[in-house]
Amino acid sequence: MLKFGSRTELYFDQDFEVEWKVKVGDKVAGGGTVIALVKVKQAAASPAGKAATTAG
């Protein structure tokens, strides 16, 4: 929750794919404006098409 602020900065790791829904200068409302849609980028699949496991 952000209170009493007029500026918020969002930082995303490169592992995320971000589709921005607002641009600089747009007016937004807390709890009412969608700022971005964020998805985790797909990891490369192993040759067998399954996640690698380690026997131990």
N, C-alpha and C positions, 0 to 999 in steps of 0.2 A: 504494500500500500504506500502510495506517495501522498504526502500532505504538504500544503503550503509551498509548492514548487511550480515553476513555470517551464522548467526544462528537464527533460529526461533523455538519457542516452542509452541506447540498446546496443549491446555488442553480442555477436554470435560467432561461435567457432566455425572454422571452415567445413566442419562435418555437417553443417546445416544448410539446407536450401531455403532461401527466404524469398517470399513473394510479398513485396511491400504493397500495402493498400492505401497508405497516406504518403504525402510528400512534404518537404520542408515548407512551413508556412500554413499548413492546413490546421484548422481548429478541431480539436478532439475533445471528447467527454470521457472522463474516467469511468470505466465499467460499461461504457456504451459504444465505444468506437473500436472497431477491429483495426489494429495497426499493421499486422502482418500475418501471413500464413507461413508456418515454419514446419519443414519436414527434415528428418534425418536422411542424409544421402545414403544410397544403398552401398553396402560393403561388397567388395569383389567376392564372388562365390568360389569355393574350392573346386578343383577339377571334377570331383564326384558329385558336385551340386549340393553337398551337405557341409555343415559347419565342421571345422577341424576339431578333433578332440585329442586329449593327451591321456594315455593310459599311465597309471602310476601306481 
